[in-house]
Amino acid sequence: MKRISVELVPRDALRDELAVLKESGFAIDLINIPDLLRFPTRSWEGAALAQQYFPTAMPHIRAMDVDLERPLSMGEYLRQNQIKEVLIIEGDPPQDMTHTVYPTVTTDVIRKFREELPEIRVYAGIDQYRGSMQQEQYRIRRKLQAGAAGFFTQPFFDLRLLAMYADMLEGLEVYWGVSPVESERAKSYWELKNHVVFPKNFAATLAWSVDFAREVQAFAQSRGDSVYLMPIRTDLTAYLTGVFA
């Protein structure tokens, strides 16, 4: 397997979680930091902190936060802190009017990074639930043309769907996403917000989530791909201990 990435939210407990992961000795190559407006720490600040514990950290950059008429606002910070990789996502609109957003799309921001910060490796997202495979394939081609070096997917919950996307993405650098779902409430969230159709054998338990993550790891290892673990609303240590057992 190429690399294993773990996503950590930039909340107050971030430093403690990084210390726990570092001390655990888990085979983690990369820390991903999402950019969530409800927290005061921006993703690039969280990534700089994460690099005190792990060699590589990747902040998520929200396309709608980028003003194409101005230099990248976080550009100098990324250079000063030697952050070499970023993930460009669309981003969700803010809940209030205190945060300025722009009608900027991901391909615009990918190009802007390639022009202003060519030393930074730029990744893009894949959302396998927002439309048809044909529509997502078109978005992927557009992002490649803009300069994307690779892709991070939304979490998969069915190896059959993952295998179909693997055929479509043959030859590209891909991080296959997985995330634990441990309650019926969490399952409903994925069904309603992301339009996920769970397989018949799915169970909203830690054990099922761990077993599935291990299956995805084996699949990625057989192809030389990477894995993107998103331990959302779970016991971080318990989940990762099971995954890396």
C-alpha positions in Angstrom: 0.0 0.0 0.0 1.3 3.5 -0.9 0.2 5.6 2.1 -2.4 5.6 4.9 -3.9 9.0 5.8 -6.0 9.8 8.9 -8.3 12.8 9.1 -8.3 14.8 12.4 -10.6 17.7 13.1 -8.8 20.9 14.1 -10.6 21.3 17.5 -9.1 21.9 20.9 -8.2 18.2 21.3 -6.1 18.1 18.2 -2.8 18.2 19.9 -3.8 15.5 22.3 -5.1 13.3 19.5 -1.9 13.8 17.5 0.2 12.8 20.6 -1.9 9.6 21.1 -1.4 8.6 17.4 2.3 9.3 17.6 2.7 7.3 20.7 0.6 4.4 19.4 3.1 3.6 16.6 0.3 3.1 14.1 1.5 3.0 10.5 0.2 6.5 9.6 1.9 8.4 6.8 -0.2 11.5 6.5 -2.6 13.6 8.6 -5.5 15.3 6.8 -7.0 18.4 8.4 -10.4 19.6 7.2 -11.3 23.3 7.2 -14.4 23.7 9.4 -15.7 27.2 10.0 -17.1 26.3 13.4 -13.6 26.0 14.8 -11.2 28.9 15.2 -8.2 26.9 13.9 -8.0 26.9 10.1 -6.9 23.8 8.3 -3.4 25.1 7.4 -2.8 26.0 11.1 -3.9 22.5 12.1 -1.6 21.1 9.5 1.4 23.0 10.8 0.7 21.6 14.3 0.3 18.1 12.9 3.7 18.3 11.2 5.2 18.6 14.7 4.1 15.0 15.2 4.1 13.5 11.7 6.3 14.1 8.7 3.4 15.2 6.4 0.1 16.9 6.9 -2.4 18.1 4.3 -4.9 20.9 4.9 -8.2 21.1 3.1 -8.8 24.3 1.1 -12.4 25.4 0.5 -12.7 26.6 -3.1 -15.5 29.0 -2.1 -13.2 30.8 0.3 -10.7 31.8 -2.5 -10.9 35.2 -4.2 -9.5 34.6 -7.7 -8.7 38.3 -7.9 -6.2 38.2 -5.0 -3.2 36.1 -4.2 -3.9 33.0 -2.1 -4.5 34.2 1.4 -2.9 31.1 3.0 -0.1 30.9 0.5 2.7 32.5 2.5 1.7 30.5 5.6 1.9 27.2 3.6 5.4 28.2 2.4 6.7 29.3 5.8 5.5 26.1 7.4 6.8 23.9 4.6 3.3 22.4 3.9 3.8 20.6 0.6 0.4 19.1 -0.1 -3.2 20.4 -0.1 -6.6 19.0 -0.9 -9.0 21.3 -2.7 -12.7 20.8 -1.9 -15.8 22.7 -2.8 -16.8 23.5 0.8 -20.2 24.0 2.4 -21.8 27.5 2.6 -21.4 29.2 6.0 -24.2 29.1 8.5 -24.3 32.8 8.9 -23.2 36.0 7.0 -19.9 36.5 9.0 -17.8 34.6 6.5 -17.2 35.9 3.0 -17.5 33.3 0.2 -17.0 33.5 -3.6 -18.5 31.7 -6.6 -15.2 29.9 -7.1 -15.1 26.2 -8.2 -12.4 23.7 -7.4 -10.8 23.6 -10.9 -10.2 27.4 -10.6 -8.4 26.9 -7.3 -6.4 23.9 -8.5 -5.1 26.1 -11.4 -4.4 29.0 -9.0 -2.3 26.8 -6.8 -0.4 25.5 -9.8 0.3 29.0 -10.9 1.1 30.7 -7.5 2.5 27.7 -5.5 3.9 25.2 -8.1 6.0 23.4 -5.5 2.8 22.3 -3.7 1.2 19.0 -4.7 -2.5 19.6 -5.2 -5.2 16.9 -4.7 -8.9 17.0 -5.4 -12.0 15.2 -4.1 -14.2 12.6 -5.5 -17.9 12.4 -4.4 -19.2 9.1 -5.6 -22.7 9.9 -4.3 -23.6 13.3 -5.8 -24.6 12.0 -9.2 -23.9 9.3 -11.8 -20.5 7.7 -12.4 -20.4 9.3 -15.8 -21.0 12.8 -14.2 -18.2 12.2 -11.7 -15.9 10.9 -14.3 -16.3 14.2 -16.2 -15.5 16.1 -13.0 -12.4 14.0 -12.5 -11.2 14.7 -16.0 -11.7 18.4 -15.5 -9.7 18.4 -12.3 -6.9 16.4 -13.9 -6.8 19.0 -16.7 -6.6 21.7 -14.1 -3.5 20.1 -12.6 -4.7 17.7 -9.8 -2.1 15.2 -8.9 -4.5 12.7 -7.3 -7.8 12.2 -5.5 -9.4 11.6 -2.1 -12.8 9.9 -2.2 -15.8 10.2 0.1 -16.1 7.2 2.4 -17.1 3.9 0.8 -19.3 1.3 2.5 -19.5 -1.2 -0.2 -16.6 -2.9 -1.9 -18.6 -3.5 -5.1 -19.0 0.2 -5.7 -15.4 0.8 -4.8 -14.3 -1.8 -7.3 -16.3 -0.1 -10.0 -14.6 3.2 -9.3 -11.3 1.5 -9.2 -11.8 0.4 -12.7 -12.7 3.9 -13.7 -9.7 5.4 -11.9 -7.1 2.9 -13.1 -3.7 4.5 -13.3 -4.5 7.5 -11.1 -3.3 8.2 -7.5 -6.3 7.6 -5.3 -6.9 7.6 -1.5 -9.9 5.3 -0.9 -12.0 6.8 1.9 -13.5 4.9 4.8 -15.3 6.1 7.9 -16.9 4.3 10.9 -20.7 4.4 11.3 -21.7 3.2 14.7 -25.3 4.2 15.2 -28.6 4.3 13.3 -28.5 8.0 13.6 -25.1 8.2 11.8 -26.4 5.8 9.2 -29.4 8.1 8.6 -27.1 11.0 8.2 -25.1 9.4 5.4 -28.4 8.2 3.7 -30.1 11.6 3.9 -27.2 14.0 3.4 -24.9 12.0 1.1 -27.4 9.6 -0.5 -25.5 6.5 0.5 -27.0 3.2 -0.2 -25.6 0.7 2.4 -25.1 -2.9 1.5 -27.4 -5.6 2.8 -24.7 -6.9 5.2 -24.1 -3.5 6.8 -24.2 -3.2 10.6 -23.9 0.1 12.4 -21.2 -1.2 14.8 -17.6 -0.6 15.4 -16.8 -4.2 14.6 -18.3 -3.9 11.1 -16.6 -0.6 10.4 -13.2 -2.0 11.5 -13.6 -5.1 9.4 -14.6 -3.1 6.3 -11.7 -0.7 6.7 -9.4 -3.7 6.8 -10.9 -5.1 3.6 -10.4 -1.7 1.9 -6.8 -1.7 3.1 -6.2 -5.2 1.6 -7.9 -4.0 -1.7 -5.7 -0.8 -1.8 -2.5 -2.9 -1.0 -3.3 -5.2 -3.9 -3.3 -2.2 -6.3 -0.6 0.0 -4.7 -3.2 2.6 -3.8 -3.6 4.6 -0.6 -6.3 4.7 2.2 -8.0 7.7 3.8 -9.4 6.9 7.3 -12.0 9.3 8.6 -12.7 8.4 12.3 -15.8 10.6 12.6 -17.6 10.5 16.0 -15.8 7.4 17.3 -13.3 6.3 19.8 -10.1 7.2 17.9 -7.9 4.7 19.7 -10.4 1.8 19.6 -11.1 2.3 15.9 -7.5 2.6 14.8 -6.3 -0.2 17.0 -8.8 -2.5 15.3 -7.9 -1.2 11.8 -4.1 -1.7 12.4 -4.4 -4.9 14.3 
